Amino acid sequence: MKRSISVLMPAHNAEKTIGLAVKSTLFALPRHAVLLVGLDGCTDNTSSVLEKINDPRLKVFELVENVGVSSMLNTLLSETSTELVARMDADDVCLPWRFRGQLKYYEKHKPDFLFTNGILFGSPVKPFGLQPQVPLPLLPEDSPQLLLYSNPFMHPTMVADRAAMVNLGGYRQSAAEDYDLWIRAADRGLKIARIAQYGILYRVHANQLTQQQHWKEKLANDSILSGSQSELAKTLVSKGRIGLDAKTLRNYWSNNQGPKFYVLFHRLAAIARHYWERIVAK
């Protein structure tokens, strides 16, 4: 069974990078897929770059005013009708085998959200300008605990069940709209996984939103995100997945180096389980 898929790509003044982002995504996509690009109040030549790309799978939506990533993504999501919805950023590069690998996994395991690993590149990436993530898979049973303390998933590598995203209400106005969505999905008991393969080249640059101090300050005081984390903590405590009081546990981990060791432990446990099931258990 071939699953239909739409890719959402918001863009704001991305004239220098969007050409490669769009072309690499179209190259990796199946023949009957759709790439929806949302121009979010662009004041540069982003639109002109896209006009030069002749591919019937490319659909461009343009807003005069800048509404932000969350609103732009919800607008694009409302324009989709496919079974699956994927993400891609306007400054990243999609690797040729990305969707083939993710769709193959979907056919066998049917998760609600699926991610890949990424390869970071750019001048701020030291020492060589290129840094692959450790290629570890992440199983659905490990995701809720990890999401309580950190975000182990790269947003632009996402492929998700459209109905699941709609039922969750799409993206909210959080500084980390993606992290908030994953936490709410985990709280609902949805299956969130990551495969070991690399799906994108993830560009790191000084002008990136997540590199800006004002964004970091907004994230630190994000009541939407902290509310989602609290609800997930309560759910995990009620299910016996964590044994301490949720507030006490979150405060302890946030004030210490615990999250790093916790995440490392669960990632090692995930890969150990993965290879046990594939090699030893057989």
N, C-alpha and C positions, 0 to 999 in steps of 0.2 A: 504493500500500500504506500503510495506516494503522498506525503502530507504537504498541504499548502502552507506557505510561510510568507510573512511580510516583515521587512526590516525597517525599524524606525531610526532615523538619523536627524536629530536636531542640529542646527548650525547657526552660529552667530559670528559674522565677519571671519569666515574661514577660507578666504580666497586662495591662500597659499597651500592649504593641505587638502581641501575637499575633493579636488580632482582625483588624486590618488586614492582617497578613502572610498569614493563612489565607484571608481573603475575596479578596484580590487574586490569590493563587495559584489558587484555585478558578475565578475569573473567567477567568484566562488559559489554564487547562488544557482539553484536549479532553474531550468528554462522557464517554468511557469510561476516563479516567485515574483514578488514586488518589493521595490525599494522606495520608501516614502521619505523624502527629505523635507524638513520643515525649516524654512528660512525665518529666523526669529529676529526681526527688526534689523536686518543687515544693512550696513551703510557703505560697504566696500563692493568689490566685484564678484562676490560669491555667486550671484545669480548668473552673471555672464559666463563664468566657468562651467556651470551646469548646462547652459544652453548649447555648449559645444559637444556635449555627450549625447549621442544618438542611440538610445536603447529604449524600447517600448516598456520595459519593466521599471523604468525610472519615473516616479511621480513627484512633482515638486509643489509644495504648498508655501505660500509666502505671506507673512504677517508684517504690516508696516511698523507696528510698535513691538518693542522687545518685551515679551511676557515671561521669560525665564524657562528653564529646562523642564520643570514639572508640568507647567501648563502646555508647553509645546508638545511634550510627549503625549499628554492626554488628548490633545487635538489630533495628533497623528494616529493614536490608538483608535479613536472614534471613526477614523476613515478606513480601518481595516475590516476584513470579513473572513480572513483565513483562519485555519485551525491553530496555527502557531504564529507567535510574534517574536521577533528577534531585535537585538539592539546593535548599533554600531555608532561610533563617534566620528565626527567630521575631521578629526586630526589623527586618526589611527589608520592602520593598514590591515586589511583582512587577508588571512593566509588562505591559499587556494583550497585546502582540504577541510576547512573549518566546518561548513554546514554538512558536508558528507559524513563526517565523523559524528556530529551531534545528532543528525537525523537517524543514523544507524543505531545510536544508543537509545533514542526515543522509541524506535520500533520494538526494542527488546524489553526496556525497563519502564517506559511511560512515566517519567517524572513530570512534575508540574513546572519546575524551573530547572534549567540545565546550563552549566557554564563550562568554559575551558580555562586553561592557564594562558598566560600571556608572556610576551618577551618585551621588557621595557627597553626603550631606546631614546637617545637624545643627549645633549651636552651635559645636563645635570646628573646623568647616570654615571657614577664613578666606579672603577677607574677607566673603563674602556668605552663608555657610551652605549653599552649593550649588556643587559642583565636578564636572563631567563628566570622565570619563577621556577621553584622546584616542582618538577612535573608529577605531583601527587594527585590521585583521585580523591574525591570526598564523597562519602556515602550519605544518603538521606538521614540515616539514624544518627549521624555525627553532627549534622548541620545546626540543629537548634541550640546545642550547648555552645558551639563556636560563635554563633551569631549573637549570643548574649553579651560577649566581651569584645568582639572585633568583627570586621567585615572581610571574610575570606574570598569573596567573589568579585570579579571584575565586571562591572555593569555592561560594557560594550561587548562582552562575550556571551551575553544571555540569549537563550532561546526558551520561550515559555508558552504554556498553554494559554491561549487568548481568553478563554472563558474564565480561567482562574484569575487572571489579571483584572478582568472586568468585575468579577465577584468581589475582589478585594477593594474595588473603588479606584483602581489605577494609582497614579502617583499623587502624593500629598506635598504640601508646600514646606517640606523639610530641607534643611541645608544638605542633608544626605538622603535625597529622595529615593535612591536605590536601596540603601541600607534599611531604611524604614519599611520599604515594600517587602524585602526579604524577611524581616523580623515578623511582620504581620502574617506573612505566608506561613512561617514556621509555627506561629501561635495558632493558626487554623489547622495545623497538622498536615500541611501540604508537603510533598516530596521535593526536596531541593538537593541537587547533586552537582558534582563537577567531575569531568573526565580528565585524564592525565594529559591529553594532547594539548599542543599549543594552537590557539585559534586566531590570535591577532598579534601584531606588533603595536605595543601601547606606547604612544609618544609622551615623553615627559619634557616639559618646557617651563620657563620662568613665568609665562603669562597664564598658565593653567589655573583654573579657578581654585582647585584644591591646594595650590601653592601660595595663595593669597592670605595675608594675615586676617583680613576682615572675614573671610570665609571660615577660618579656623576659630575665630571668636564666636561667630554665629553657630558653628557646630557645637562648641562647648556649652552654649546656652540654649540648645534646641530642645524645647519642651515636647515637641511632637515625637522626636526620636527617643528621648528619655522615657516618655510615656509608653511607647511601643516596647522598649526594653523591659520596663517594669511589668507590663502585662505578660510578656513572654516568660519572665522570671517566675511570676506567680503560677503560670501554667506548668512550667517544668517542676516546680516544687510540689504542686498538687499531684503530679504524675510520678513523683519520686525520682525524677531525673537529676535533681540537685537536692542536697539534704539540709542546707542551711537556710535561714530566713533570707528571702530574696534581697531585701534592702541591705542587710548586713553583708551579704555575699558580694553584691555589686559594689558597695563602698570599699570593701577590702581589696577587691581586684583592681578597682580604678585607682587606688592610692598606692599600689605596689606594682612590682614587675610581673605579677601573676599571670596576666593575660598572655604574655609572650610564651611562658613555659606551658601554660594550659593549651594554647593553640598548637605549639610544637608537639606536645604529647598526643593530642587527638589526631594530628596529621600523621604522625608516625604510627599510631594505632590503626588509622584508616588504611594506610598503605600495607601494613602487616596483614590486616584482614583481607585486603584485596588480593594479595599474592597467595595467602593461605587458601582462599576459595578457588583461585584459578589453578594453583599448582599442587599444593599439598593435599587438599581435600579430595581432589580427583583421583 
